Amino acid sequence: MKSRLGGLLKQWRARRQVSQLALAAQAGVSARHLSFVETGRARADRELVLALARTLEVPLRSRNELLTAAGFAPLYRETPWEAPEMAQVRRAVDFMLAQQEPFPAVVLDRHWNILLAN
């Protein structure tokens, strides 16, 4: 029985062009255990999921997806651009856009929507 976590790990390994053996060595786990995690024969603990994600340089949003697939709560919070907590970030981005004048610059979200432009 293949696990959802195993499928996601395989996808990330393919994207990064990393073999099971290389990923296992870099993450400090045996290749056999990694193989068992990918096939669903073994359950990964939270630390292993995070170590594999870190080694594969998986973005934080996708790390949450890996954690959820492994049965753990998401670790990284996603904050909307308009949220009050993002005020400092918005000010910093406004400053960077102003520094680009007279050259055009745009700020896009992950769906290619324009958030700001100078």
Backbone hydrogen bonds, N-H to C=O, Kabsch-Sander energy under -0.5 kcal/mol:
donor,donor_aa,acceptor,acceptor_aa,energy
5,L,69,A,-0.5
7,G,3,S,-2.0
8,L,4,R,-2.2
9,L,5,L,-2.7
10,K,6,G,-2.3
11,Q,7,G,-2.1
12,W,8,L,-2.4
13,R,9,L,-2.6
14,A,10,K,-2.4
15,R,11,Q,-2.4
16,R,12,W,-2.2
17,Q,13,R,-0.7
18,V,13,R,-2.4
23,L,19,S,-2.6
24,A,20,Q,-2.9
25,A,21,L,-2.3
26,Q,22,A,-2.4
27,A,23,L,-2.4
28,G,24,A,-1.0
29,V,24,A,-2.5
34,L,30,S,-2.2
35,S,31,A,-2.4
36,F,32,R,-2.4
37,V,33,H,-2.4
38,E,34,L,-2.5
39,T,35,S,-1.9
40,G,36,F,-0.9
40,G,37,V,-0.5
41,R,36,F,-1.7
42,A,36,F,-1.7
49,V,45,D,-2.1
50,L,46,R,-2.3
51,A,47,E,-2.4
52,L,48,L,-2.7
53,A,49,V,-2.4
54,R,50,L,-2.5
55,T,51,A,-2.4
56,L,52,L,-2.2
57,E,54,R,-0.9
58,V,53,A,-2.7
63,R,59,P,-1.9
64,N,60,L,-2.0
65,E,61,R,-1.2
66,L,62,S,-2.2
67,L,63,R,-2.7
68,T,64,N,-2.6
69,A,65,E,-2.4
70,A,66,L,-1.6
71,G,68,T,-1.4
72,F,67,L,-3.0
79,T,77,R,-0.6
83,A,80,P,-1.4
86,M,83,A,-1.8
87,A,84,P,-1.6
90,R,86,M,-2.8
91,R,87,A,-2.4
92,A,88,Q,-2.3
93,V,89,V,-2.5
94,D,90,R,-2.6
95,F,91,R,-2.3
96,M,92,A,-2.2
97,L,93,V,-2.5
98,A,94,D,-2.2
99,Q,95,F,-1.9
100,Q,96,M,-0.8
100,Q,97,L,-0.8
101,E,97,L,-0.5
101,E,98,A,-1.0
103,F,100,Q,-2.5
107,V,116,L,-2.9
108,L,106,V,-0.5
109,D,113,N,-2.0
112,W,109,D,-1.9
115,L,107,V,-3.6
115,L,113,N,-0.5
116,L,107,V,-1.2
118,N,105,A,-1.9
